């Protein structure tokens, strides 16, 4: 069973993606305008040498475009997914 919520219209898992690849994916979501609720899995960055990168990158991307989102909790209590509402 997936430990993330399943109520979004679309789920995008960004594990292993760079910020450049992530920006391309986010741009296609915004331009495509196909979904009203998307869950973006950014993980907690435990394997990153300098700490988590994608969670901050995605939140900044959404904030600069005034896109509403909520941080989701993983079952173990950590931050790892972002619920986006278009």
Secondary structure, DSSP 8 states (H G I E B T S, - for coil): --SS---SSEEEE-TT--HHHHHHHHHHHHHH---SEEEEE----TT-TTS--HHHHHHHHHHHTT-EEEEEE-TTS-EEEEEEE-
